[in-house]
Amino acid sequence: MNMKVGVLDYGVGNVGSVMRALEELCVTPILIDRASDIHIADRLILPGVGSFTDCKNLLDKGGWTSALKDEVIGSSKPILGICLGMQLLADVGMEGAVDENGTAGLGFISGKVVGLASIGCKSRIPHMGWNSIILGSPSGLLSDIPNGTDFYFVHGYAFVTENPKDTIAVTNYDVSVTAAIAKDNVWGTQFHPEKSSRAGFKVLRNFVEDSSC
């Protein structure tokens, strides 16, 4: 397989573990640090750490937002958002926003990213550690992943999808929290597949290999 998977390095770090995981899958990971180069990859992975607003500002200033829309919306290129990268796929995020309207996201999957406490979570925030997922709408991304499989989470905000069908898995952390999303050629995981042992590697393999994913 000569699949070229581009890992977007737009200035937030946290790309090394994703690159290493892809190397284990025998694909060709490409670290892309210029928005103008994203066209060279067959599939894209958008990681993210830190604040929604800070990361979106980096995407805007680096020309990534327009380039991603051209590739993902214009050319239907598959993309996987991981953790905050998944949240950036939303219409709007509240983390770090300057006002109550929030910060505009990429808008690839309709929904809003809000604090866990605002949806009723009374457990310790951030949510950090291993939690099992409950499968929802069918998706190739989670093919052959048994219901109840554990994945590794680190987050204080949650993606609330506008259309429940776009949520393909949830996890229970005092409240139901979106664990994975999918719509057309866009996927996202709130958990870190690259840090989730064998099950996480299966999710990445599904993204790379499965034509329905």
Secondary structure, DSSP 8 states (H G I E B T S, - for coil): ---EEEEE-SSS---HHHHHHHHHTTSEEEEE-SGGGGGG-SEEEE---S-HHHHHHHHHHTTHHHHHIIIIIIS---EEEETHHHHTTSSEE-TT-SSTT-EE---SS-EEEEEGGGGT--S-SSEEEEEEEEE-S--GGGTT--TT-EEEEEESEEEEESSGGGEEEEEESSSEEEEEEEETTEEEESS-GGGSHHHHHHHHHHHHH-TT-
